[in-house]
């Protein structure tokens, strides 16, 4: 899809004086024309009549509701919203909507990002109550709110559009369906689920065993603190299983692989969902627990046999994969975090192995690659500097010119002029 497909219709909303009202008209019109139902896949979602509180769209096929929130520039940590009481009342109701969160470029009027946030991830804890308006204000005493976007677990931030590029529709629907498996109508259970997910997401890639009646002491670094999550196993067969898994005291295993790490997270999420499903019996629960133990045991067994050579090969493979992503997606708003997420790797780990192998930080490698591509386009095409900056992934033409000058000491325009000078010199020599 071209950039034009993400461009908002600037001609709409001219009758409104308020910039926020104009922006809302533009956003809603664009969503109504371009967004499918992420729940059932229906090609279009329909706009509700005006004055519906905390509900903008619905799917005519599955009847699922959606509320649109937009913000110019980067989303950041907070998204300003309307009346606090109305918002809380709506998200705690039995028919609360899924949320579409959009960011856009206010100058170019282009959609940059669009997420769907499943309804089960909206609880009062992620809504911040703002101070009442002063008595001198037109709406004195009115209380607004902020959505604390950074408090939503990563499982609930499902991208539909990332850096002006569509994510695969099938993948989006799969992620949404997966999140619904964690849905709980009970508000207290919903909040508990989110707390557990936050813990799961901070599981370090290290695993160790603390045996019963053992006194232990660990202390985090003051400058670089850590968090931990734990799973307790009890019962007559617990020692037997620990022995079968290869655990011995003290048993500390470093470098938990990303694959096993993600599998363990998935199993923990299943266990969370089981807690709220009375149809699941003890046999089913025990089966999931045993599967969780087997994953841990498989890793422990493999970690004893994996030579350093394999670890090096894995890191080299990850670096090559990162380079391939840079080559394929440098024209987007590419970041180290984006690449790490695509590879299911920890950001710090990816940065470390990349710098070690390539001799340059991944962030700088991305920038170097973009500059190299821009040089090629300046030499081989007649495209405008603005367009070249866009397709090479720079946030703005001015930023592109600034960085280019830092590299070459001259502007992109001057660089292109020098090309023509060299071409004329070559002709004269011939």
C-alpha positions as CSV (number, residue, x, y, z in Angstrom):
1,X,0.0,0.0,0.0
2,X,1.3,3.5,-0.9
3,X,1.8,6.4,1.3
4,X,-1.3,8.0,-0.3
5,X,-3.4,5.3,1.2
6,X,-2.5,6.4,4.7
7,X,-3.1,10.1,4.0
8,X,-6.0,11.8,5.7
9,X,-8.5,13.9,3.8
10,X,-7.6,17.4,4.7
11,X,-10.7,18.8,3.1
12,X,-13.0,17.3,5.8
13,X,-14.0,19.0,9.0
14,X,-13.5,22.6,7.6
15,X,-16.7,23.7,9.3
16,X,-15.3,23.0,12.7
17,X,-13.2,25.6,14.5
18,X,-11.7,23.3,17.0
19,X,-8.5,21.4,15.8
20,X,-9.4,18.4,17.9
21,X,-12.8,18.2,16.3
22,X,-11.3,18.5,12.8
23,X,-8.8,15.8,13.6
24,X,-11.5,13.5,14.9
25,X,-13.6,13.9,11.7
26,X,-10.5,13.0,9.6
27,X,-9.6,10.0,11.7
28,X,-13.1,8.5,11.8
29,X,-13.5,9.0,8.1
30,X,-10.3,7.2,7.3
31,X,-11.0,4.3,9.7
32,X,-14.5,3.9,8.2
33,X,-13.0,3.6,4.7
34,X,-9.9,1.5,5.4
35,X,-10.2,-0.7,8.5
36,X,-11.5,-4.2,8.6
37,X,-13.0,-6.0,11.6
38,X,-10.0,-7.5,13.4
39,X,-12.3,-9.9,15.2
40,X,-14.1,-11.6,12.3
41,X,-12.3,-10.2,9.2
42,X,-15.3,-8.4,7.7
43,X,-13.9,-5.9,5.2
44,X,-15.6,-2.8,6.8
45,X,-16.6,-1.6,10.2
46,X,-19.5,0.9,10.4
47,X,-19.7,4.2,12.2
48,X,-22.2,4.5,15.1
49,X,-24.6,7.5,15.1
50,X,-23.2,10.6,16.9
51,X,-23.3,11.1,20.7
52,X,-22.7,7.4,21.5
53,X,-20.4,7.3,24.6
54,X,-17.2,5.4,24.3
55,X,-18.2,3.7,21.1
56,X,-17.4,4.9,17.5
57,X,-17.7,1.8,15.3
58,X,-19.2,-1.6,15.1
59,X,-19.0,-4.6,12.8
60,X,-22.2,-5.4,11.0
61,X,-21.2,-9.0,10.8
62,X,-20.1,-9.9,14.4
63,X,-21.5,-6.8,16.1
64,X,-18.2,-6.2,18.0
65,X,-17.8,-2.6,19.1
66,X,-14.7,-0.3,18.7
67,X,-13.7,3.0,20.2
68,X,-11.2,5.1,18.3
69,X,-8.5,7.2,20.1
70,X,-5.9,9.2,18.2
71,X,-2.9,11.2,19.0
72,X,-0.6,13.4,16.9
73,X,3.0,12.4,16.9
74,X,4.3,9.5,19.0
75,X,1.9,7.8,21.4
76,X,4.2,8.0,24.3
77,X,3.0,7.0,27.8
78,X,-0.4,8.8,27.9
79,X,-3.3,9.5,25.6
80,X,-5.7,12.3,26.7
81,X,-9.3,11.4,26.7
82,X,-12.7,12.7,27.7
83,X,-14.8,12.6,30.9
84,X,-13.4,10.3,33.5
85,X,-16.7,9.0,34.9
86,X,-18.2,8.2,31.5
87,X,-15.0,6.4,30.4
88,X,-14.8,4.3,33.6
89,X,-18.5,3.4,33.3
90,X,-18.2,2.3,29.8
91,X,-15.0,0.1,30.1
92,X,-16.4,-1.6,33.2
93,X,-19.8,-2.5,31.5
94,X,-20.7,-5.9,30.1
95,X,-20.5,-4.7,26.5
96,X,-17.3,-2.6,26.7
97,X,-15.6,-2.1,23.3
98,X,-12.2,-3.0,21.8
99,X,-10.0,0.1,21.3
100,X,-8.3,1.4,18.2
101,X,-5.3,3.5,19.1
102,X,-4.0,5.7,16.2
103,X,-1.0,8.0,15.9
104,X,-0.6,10.4,12.9
105,X,1.7,13.0,11.5
106,X,0.0,16.4,12.0
107,X,2.0,18.1,9.3
108,X,1.7,15.5,6.6
109,X,-1.7,14.3,7.8
110,X,-0.6,10.6,7.4
111,X,-1.4,7.7,9.7
112,X,1.8,6.3,11.2
113,X,0.6,3.6,13.7
114,X,-2.6,1.8,14.5
115,X,-3.1,-0.7,17.3
116,X,-6.1,-2.7,18.4
117,X,-6.3,-3.0,22.2
118,X,-8.6,-5.9,23.2
119,X,-11.4,-4.9,25.7
120,X,-10.1,-7.2,28.4
121,X,-7.0,-5.1,28.8
122,X,-9.0,-2.0,29.8
123,X,-9.3,-1.8,33.6
124,X,-9.6,1.3,35.9
125,X,-5.9,1.0,36.8
126,X,-4.8,2.1,33.3
127,X,-7.1,5.2,33.4
128,X,-5.7,8.3,35.1
129,X,-8.1,10.8,36.6
130,X,-7.1,14.4,35.8
131,X,-7.5,17.3,38.1
132,X,-10.9,19.1,37.8
133,X,-11.0,22.3,35.7
134,X,-10.5,25.5,37.6
135,X,-13.6,27.5,38.7
136,X,-12.7,30.1,36.1
137,X,-12.9,27.7,33.3
138,X,-15.9,27.5,30.9
139,X,-16.6,23.9,32.1
140,X,-15.6,24.5,35.8
141,X,-15.2,21.3,37.8
142,X,-15.1,19.0,34.7
143,X,-12.9,16.0,35.2
144,X,-11.1,14.4,32.3
145,X,-8.8,11.4,32.1
146,X,-5.7,9.9,30.5
147,X,-5.2,6.4,29.1
148,X,-1.9,5.1,30.4
149,X,-0.8,3.3,27.3
150,X,2.5,2.1,28.8
151,X,0.6,0.1,31.4
152,X,-1.1,-2.1,28.8
153,X,0.8,-5.4,28.6
154,X,2.5,-6.2,25.3
155,X,-0.1,-9.0,24.6
156,X,-2.7,-6.3,24.5
157,X,-0.9,-4.0,22.0
158,X,-1.6,-5.6,18.7
159,X,-0.4,-3.6,15.7
160,X,-2.6,-3.3,12.6
161,X,-0.4,-0.6,11.0
162,X,3.3,-0.2,12.0
163,X,5.4,2.6,10.6
164,X,3.0,3.2,7.7
165,X,2.9,-0.5,6.8
166,X,0.0,-2.9,7.1
167,X,0.6,-5.9,9.3
168,X,-0.6,-9.3,8.0
169,X,-4.4,-9.4,8.5
170,X,-4.4,-13.1,9.4
171,X,-1.7,-12.5,12.0
172,X,-3.6,-9.6,13.6
173,X,-6.8,-11.7,13.9
174,X,-4.8,-14.6,15.4
175,X,-3.3,-12.3,18.0
176,X,-6.6,-10.8,18.9
177,X,-8.2,-14.2,19.2
178,X,-5.4,-15.4,21.4
179,X,-5.9,-12.4,23.7
180,X,-9.6,-13.2,24.0
181,X,-8.7,-16.5,25.6
182,X,-7.6,-14.4,28.6
183,X,-10.9,-12.5,28.8
184,X,-12.7,-12.3,32.1
185,X,-16.0,-10.4,32.6
186,X,-15.3,-10.1,36.3
187,X,-13.4,-6.8,36.7
188,X,-11.3,-8.0,39.7
189,X,-10.2,-11.1,37.7
190,X,-9.4,-9.0,34.7
191,X,-7.2,-6.7,36.8
192,X,-5.5,-9.8,38.3
193,X,-4.8,-11.2,34.8
194,X,-3.1,-8.0,33.7
195,X,-0.9,-8.0,36.8
196,X,0.1,-11.6,36.2
197,X,0.9,-10.8,32.5
198,X,3.1,-7.9,33.5
199,X,5.0,-10.3,35.8
200,X,5.2,-12.9,33.0
201,X,6.6,-10.3,30.6
202,X,9.4,-9.5,33.0
203,X,10.6,-13.0,33.4
204,X,14.4,-12.9,33.1
205,X,16.1,-15.3,30.9
206,X,17.6,-17.2,33.8
207,X,16.0,-20.0,35.8
208,X,16.9,-21.6,39.1
209,X,15.5,-23.9,41.8
210,X,14.9,-23.1,45.4
211,X,14.3,-26.3,47.4
212,X,12.0,-26.5,50.4
213,X,13.4,-25.4,53.8
214,X,16.4,-23.8,52.1
215,X,17.3,-20.2,53.2
216,X,18.4,-18.0,50.3
217,X,19.4,-14.4,49.9
218,X,19.7,-12.4,46.6
219,X,20.2,-8.7,46.2
220,X,19.7,-6.7,43.1
221,X,22.1,-4.0,41.9
222,X,21.0,-0.5,43.0
223,X,21.8,0.9,39.6
224,X,20.3,-1.9,37.5
225,X,17.5,-3.5,39.6
226,X,15.6,-6.6,38.5
227,X,12.3,-8.2,39.0
228,X,11.4,-11.9,39.3
229,X,8.5,-14.3,38.8
230,X,8.1,-17.7,40.4
231,X,6.1,-20.9,40.0
232,X,5.7,-23.2,43.1
233,X,5.5,-27.0,42.8
234,X,4.4,-29.1,45.7
235,X,3.1,-32.7,46.4
236,X,4.6,-36.1,46.9
237,X,5.8,-36.4,43.3
238,X,7.5,-33.0,43.2
239,X,11.0,-34.3,44.3
240,X,10.7,-37.1,41.7
241,X,9.9,-34.7,38.9
242,X,12.7,-32.3,39.9
243,X,15.2,-35.2,39.9
244,X,13.9,-36.4,36.5
245,X,14.4,-32.9,35.1
246,X,18.0,-32.7,36.2
247,X,17.6,-30.1,38.9
248,X,20.2,-30.3,41.6
249,X,20.8,-27.8,44.5
250,X,22.0,-25.2,43.8
251,X,20.8,-25.2,40.2
252,X,21.3,-22.0,38.3
253,X,20.9,-22.0,34.6
254,X,21.9,-18.9,32.6
255,X,21.0,-17.9,29.1
256,X,17.4,-19.3,28.8
257,X,16.8,-19.5,25.1
258,X,14.3,-17.2,23.5
259,X,12.3,-20.1,22.0
260,X,11.9,-21.9,25.4
261,X,11.3,-18.5,27.1
262,X,8.4,-17.8,24.7
263,X,7.0,-21.3,25.1
264,X,7.1,-21.0,28.9
265,X,5.3,-17.6,28.7
266,X,2.6,-19.2,26.5
267,X,2.0,-22.0,29.0
268,X,1.8,-19.6,31.9
269,X,-0.8,-17.6,30.0
270,X,-2.8,-20.8,29.5
271,X,-2.6,-21.5,33.3
272,X,-3.9,-18.0,33.9
273,X,-6.9,-18.5,31.6
274,X,-7.6,-21.9,33.3
275,X,-8.1,-20.2,36.6
276,X,-11.1,-18.4,35.2
277,X,-12.6,-21.4,33.4
278,X,-14.6,-23.8,35.7
279,X,-15.0,-26.3,32.8
280,X,-11.3,-27.2,33.0
281,X,-10.7,-30.1,35.4
282,X,-7.6,-30.9,37.6
283,X,-6.4,-33.4,35.1
284,X,-6.2,-30.7,32.4
285,X,-4.4,-28.3,34.8
286,X,-1.9,-30.9,35.8
287,X,-1.2,-31.7,32.2
288,X,-0.3,-28.1,31.4
289,X,1.9,-28.0,34.6
290,X,3.7,-31.2,33.5
291,X,4.2,-29.7,30.0
292,X,5.6,-26.6,31.5
293,X,8.1,-28.7,33.5
294,X,9.0,-30.7,30.5
295,X,9.9,-27.5,28.6
296,X,12.2,-26.4,31.4
297,X,13.7,-29.9,31.6
298,X,14.3,-30.0,27.9
299,X,16.2,-26.8,28.1
300,X,18.3,-27.9,31.1
301,X,19.2,-31.1,29.3
302,X,20.1,-29.3,26.1
303,X,22.1,-26.7,27.9
304,X,24.4,-29.4,29.3
305,X,25.2,-30.6,25.8
306,X,25.3,-27.4,23.7
307,X,28.9,-26.4,23.0
308,X,30.1,-22.8,22.8
309,X,30.3,-23.2,19.1
310,X,26.5,-23.6,18.8
311,X,25.9,-20.5,20.8
312,X,28.2,-18.6,18.5
313,X,26.4,-20.0,15.5
314,X,23.1,-18.9,16.9
315,X,24.3,-15.4,17.6
316,X,25.8,-15.2,14.1
317,X,22.4,-16.3,12.6
318,X,20.6,-13.7,14.7
319,X,22.9,-11.0,13.4
320,X,22.4,-12.1,9.8
321,X,18.7,-12.1,10.3
322,X,18.9,-8.6,11.7
323,X,20.8,-7.4,8.7
324,X,18.2,-8.9,6.4
325,X,15.5,-7.0,8.2
326,X,17.4,-3.8,7.9
327,X,17.8,-4.4,4.1
328,X,14.1,-5.2,3.7
329,X,12.6,-2.6,6.0
330,X,15.0,0.3,6.2
331,X,12.4,2.5,4.5
332,X,10.1,2.2,7.5
333,X,10.4,3.8,11.0
334,X,12.9,1.0,11.8
335,X,14.2,0.7,15.4
336,X,16.4,-1.8,17.3
337,X,13.3,-2.7,19.4
338,X,11.3,-3.4,16.3
339,X,14.0,-5.8,15.0
340,X,14.4,-7.5,18.4
341,X,10.6,-8.1,18.5
342,X,10.6,-9.5,15.0
343,X,13.4,-12.0,16.0
344,X,11.8,-12.6,19.4
345,X,15.0,-11.5,21.1
346,X,15.8,-9.3,24.0
347,X,16.8,-5.8,22.8
348,X,19.9,-5.7,24.9
349,X,21.1,-9.1,23.9
350,X,20.6,-8.3,20.2
351,X,22.5,-5.0,20.5
352,X,25.3,-6.8,22.3
353,X,25.9,-9.6,19.8
354,X,25.4,-7.3,16.8
355,X,28.1,-4.8,18.1
356,X,30.4,-7.7,18.9
357,X,30.2,-9.3,15.5
358,X,29.8,-6.3,13.2
359,X,32.0,-3.8,15.2
360,X,29.3,-1.2,15.1
361,X,26.0,-0.7,17.1
362,X,22.9,-1.9,15.3
363,X,21.3,1.6,15.6
364,X,24.3,3.1,13.8
365,X,24.2,0.3,11.2
366,X,20.6,1.1,10.3
367,X,21.5,4.8,9.9
368,X,24.6,3.9,7.8
369,X,22.5,1.7,5.6
370,X,19.9,4.4,5.1
371,X,22.6,7.0,4.2
372,X,24.2,4.5,1.7
373,X,20.8,3.9,0.0
374,X,20.1,7.6,-0.2
375,X,23.5,8.2,-1.9
376,X,22.5,5.6,-4.5
377,X,19.2,7.3,-5.1
378,X,20.8,10.7,-5.3
379,X,23.2,9.4,-8.0
380,X,20.9,7.2,-10.0
381,X,17.5,8.9,-9.9
382,X,15.8,12.3,-10.4
383,X,13.6,11.9,-7.3
384,X,13.3,14.9,-5.0
385,X,15.3,15.0,-1.9
386,X,12.1,15.0,0.2
387,X,11.0,11.8,-1.5
388,X,14.3,10.1,-1.0
389,X,14.3,11.0,2.7
390,X,10.9,9.4,3.0
391,X,11.7,6.1,1.2
392,X,14.9,5.8,3.1
393,X,13.1,5.9,6.4
394,X,14.0,9.3,7.7
395,X,11.4,11.0,9.9
396,X,11.6,14.3,7.9
397,X,13.5,15.9,5.1
398,X,15.2,18.4,7.5
399,X,16.4,15.5,9.7
400,X,17.7,13.7,6.6
401,X,19.6,16.8,5.4
402,X,21.1,17.2,8.9
403,X,22.3,13.6,9.2
404,X,23.6,13.6,5.6
405,X,25.6,16.7,6.2
406,X,27.2,15.1,9.3
407,X,28.3,12.2,7.1
408,X,29.5,14.1,4.0
409,X,30.0,17.7,5.1
410,X,27.6,18.8,2.4
411,X,23.8,18.8,1.8
412,X,22.1,16.1,-0.3
413,X,21.4,18.7,-3.0
414,X,25.1,19.7,-3.1
415,X,26.0,16.0,-3.2
416,X,23.7,15.5,-6.3
417,X,25.2,18.6,-8.0
418,X,28.6,17.1,-7.6
419,X,27.4,14.0,-9.3
420,X,26.4,16.0,-12.4
421,X,29.8,17.8,-12.3
422,X,31.6,14.4,-12.3
423,X,29.4,13.1,-15.2
424,X,30.4,16.2,-17.3
425,X,34.0,15.6,-16.5
426,X,33.8,12.0,-17.6
427,X,32.2,13.1,-20.9
428,X,35.0,15.7,-21.5
429,X,37.7,13.1,-20.9
430,X,36.1,10.7,-23.4
